[in-house]
Amino acid sequence: MKTARLLLLGMAALGLSLSEARSQESATVPPPPLPENAPTTPQNGATQHRHVKPGSVLADLTAKLGQTAEQQATVGSIIAGARTQMKAARADDTLSKEDRRAKMKQVIEASRVQIRAALTPEQQKTFDALPAPGQRQ
């Protein structure tokens, strides 16, 4: 009887230690990587957009549109101006969330119009086929 109790107690202790080891294993395993353009969703359900590195938008457009050096300079200054305006809108505490979002959309649309004007008709067709920022590809 005493042996059976010790055996039962030993098995229970072994089961607890195995379960704890498994929970620690699963806690250290990183989640699978997300696709490059996928937005992340935190626990509260809000969507976070990935941050775009400065210069990557211009490099991406240059690769897709085959821009000349003059076009790259023009488009680069348009993007830099838009980035400055977006930063100012984010920092403006007097704007409501909806007004800030509307201002950001306005800046994006205005910069797209300016970029489009700097392109050749053939490049404009390709540019128009590209998804707008915030749209899924």
Secondary structure as the mmCIF struct_conf table of DSSP 4:
data_model
#
loop_
_struct_conf.conf_type_id
_struct_conf.id
_struct_conf.beg_label_comp_id
_struct_conf.beg_label_asym_id
_struct_conf.beg_label_seq_id
_struct_conf.end_label_comp_id
_struct_conf.end_label_asym_id
_struct_conf.end_label_seq_id
HELX_RH_AL_P HELX_RH_AL_P1 LYS A 2 THR A 28
BEND BEND1 VAL A 29 VAL A 29
HELX_LH_PP_P HELX_LH_PP_P1 PRO A 30 PRO A 35
TURN_TY1_P TURN_TY1_P1 GLU A 36 ASN A 37
HELX_LH_PP_P HELX_LH_PP_P2 ALA A 38 PRO A 39
STRN STRN1 THR A 40 THR A 40
TURN_TY1_P TURN_TY1_P2 GLN A 43 ASN A 44
BEND BEND2 GLY A 45 GLY A 45
STRN STRN2 GLN A 48 GLN A 48
HELX_LH_PP_P HELX_LH_PP_P3 HIS A 49 LYS A 53
TURN_TY1_P TURN_TY1_P3 PRO A 54 GLY A 55
HELX_RH_AL_P HELX_RH_AL_P2 SER A 56 LEU A 65
TURN_TY1_P TURN_TY1_P4 GLY A 66 GLY A 66
HELX_RH_AL_P HELX_RH_AL_P3 ALA A 69 ALA A 91
TURN_TY1_P TURN_TY1_P5 ASP A 93 THR A 94
BEND BEND3 LEU A 95 LEU A 95
HELX_RH_AL_P HELX_RH_AL_P4 LYS A 97 ALA A 117
TURN_TY1_P TURN_TY1_P6 ALA A 118 ALA A 118
BEND BEND4 LEU A 119 LEU A 119
HELX_RH_AL_P HELX_RH_AL_P5 PRO A 121 ALA A 129
BEND BEND5 LEU A 130 LEU A 130
HELX_LH_PP_P HELX_LH_PP_P4 PRO A 131 ALA A 132
TURN_TY1_P TURN_TY1_P7 PRO A 133 GLY A 134
BEND BEND6 GLN A 135 GLN A 135
#
